[in-house]
Amino acid sequence: MHAIPISRFAIEVLRLLCHESLTDQAIAERLHISLRAVQNHIQHLKVKLGVDEFERKDINSRVALCMTALEQKLLLI
């Protein structure tokens, strides 16, 4: 497996999404960025981690993103 280049800032967005279960708006407020910037970070993370290709309809793509991040050890449990 190759290391996926992900910025520290994107990792922080991922941490707030996965560990603190914050909404996009709450993440934006916490990081002092726009809602759209948060949504862009999440979309780019999905692409980098291959979650956009996730085809199981029974798992939300954000849950899949968090599961994948944990599997790839991008986040600590």
Sine and cosine of phi, psi and omega as CSV:
sin_phi,cos_phi,sin_psi,cos_psi,sin_omega,cos_omega
0.00,0.00,0.71,-0.70,0.00,-1.00
-1.00,-0.02,0.55,-0.84,0.07,-1.00
-0.93,0.37,0.72,-0.70,-0.01,-1.00
-0.99,-0.14,0.84,-0.55,-0.01,-1.00
-0.95,0.30,0.93,-0.38,0.02,-1.00
-0.75,-0.66,0.77,-0.63,-0.05,-1.00
-0.92,0.39,0.39,-0.92,0.05,-1.00
-0.87,0.49,-0.59,0.81,-0.01,-1.00
-0.91,0.41,-0.68,0.73,0.04,-1.00
-0.90,0.43,-0.59,0.80,0.06,-1.00
-0.90,0.44,-0.62,0.79,0.04,-1.00
-0.91,0.42,-0.66,0.75,0.08,-1.00
-0.86,0.52,-0.72,0.69,0.01,-1.00
-0.87,0.49,-0.69,0.73,0.01,-1.00
-0.88,0.48,-0.71,0.71,0.00,-1.00
-0.91,0.41,-0.60,0.80,0.03,-1.00
-0.93,0.37,-0.75,0.67,-0.14,-0.99
-1.00,0.07,-0.70,0.71,-0.08,-1.00
-1.00,0.07,-0.59,0.80,-0.04,-1.00
-0.98,-0.21,-0.10,0.99,0.04,-1.00
0.81,0.58,0.61,0.79,0.00,-1.00
-0.98,0.19,0.48,-0.88,0.11,-0.99
-0.96,0.27,0.22,-0.98,0.05,-1.00
-0.85,0.53,-0.68,0.73,-0.02,-1.00
-0.90,0.44,-0.66,0.75,0.00,-1.00
-0.92,0.40,-0.61,0.79,0.06,-1.00
-0.90,0.44,-0.70,0.71,0.01,-1.00
-0.86,0.52,-0.70,0.72,0.00,-1.00
-0.92,0.40,-0.66,0.75,-0.02,-1.00
-0.90,0.43,-0.63,0.77,-0.08,-1.00
-1.00,-0.10,-0.02,1.00,0.00,-1.00
0.85,0.53,0.72,0.69,0.08,-1.00
-0.76,-0.65,0.15,-0.99,-0.02,-1.00
-0.97,0.23,0.38,-0.92,0.07,-1.00
-0.85,0.53,-0.67,0.74,-0.01,-1.00
-0.89,0.46,-0.62,0.78,0.02,-1.00
-0.89,0.46,-0.65,0.76,0.04,-1.00
-0.89,0.45,-0.72,0.69,0.00,-1.00
-0.87,0.48,-0.62,0.78,0.05,-1.00
-0.91,0.41,-0.68,0.73,0.03,-1.00
-0.86,0.50,-0.71,0.70,-0.02,-1.00
-0.90,0.43,-0.67,0.74,0.02,-1.00
-0.90,0.45,-0.68,0.73,0.02,-1.00
-0.91,0.42,-0.61,0.79,0.06,-1.00
-0.89,0.45,-0.66,0.75,0.03,-1.00
-0.86,0.50,-0.68,0.74,0.00,-1.00
-0.92,0.40,-0.76,0.65,-0.03,-1.00
-0.87,0.49,-0.59,0.81,-0.04,-1.00
-1.00,-0.06,0.03,1.00,0.06,-1.00
0.96,0.27,0.34,0.94,-0.02,-1.00
-0.97,0.24,-0.42,0.91,0.06,-1.00
-0.88,0.47,-0.42,0.91,0.00,-1.00
-1.00,0.07,-0.07,1.00,-0.03,-1.00
-0.92,0.39,0.87,-0.50,-0.13,-0.99
-0.94,-0.33,0.01,1.00,0.02,-1.00
-0.95,0.31,0.85,-0.53,-0.04,-1.00
-0.98,0.21,-0.24,0.97,-0.05,-1.00
-1.00,0.02,-0.02,1.00,0.02,-1.00
-0.83,-0.56,0.81,-0.59,0.05,-1.00
-0.87,0.49,0.60,-0.80,-0.04,-1.00
-0.89,0.45,-0.48,0.88,0.03,-1.00
-0.96,0.27,-0.59,0.81,0.10,-1.00
-0.91,0.41,-0.68,0.73,0.04,-1.00
-0.88,0.48,-0.62,0.78,0.04,-1.00
-0.88,0.48,-0.72,0.69,0.00,-1.00
-0.91,0.41,-0.67,0.74,0.03,-1.00
-0.88,0.48,-0.70,0.72,0.00,-1.00
-0.91,0.42,-0.67,0.74,0.02,-1.00
-0.88,0.48,-0.65,0.76,0.04,-1.00
-0.92,0.39,-0.68,0.73,0.01,-1.00
-0.87,0.50,-0.62,0.78,-0.03,-1.00
-1.00,0.02,0.16,0.99,0.07,-1.00
0.86,0.51,0.56,0.83,0.09,-1.00
-0.99,0.15,-0.40,0.92,0.04,-1.00
-0.80,-0.60,0.55,-0.84,0.10,-0.99
-1.00,0.00,0.51,-0.86,-0.04,-1.00
-0.95,0.32,0.00,0.00,0.00,0.00
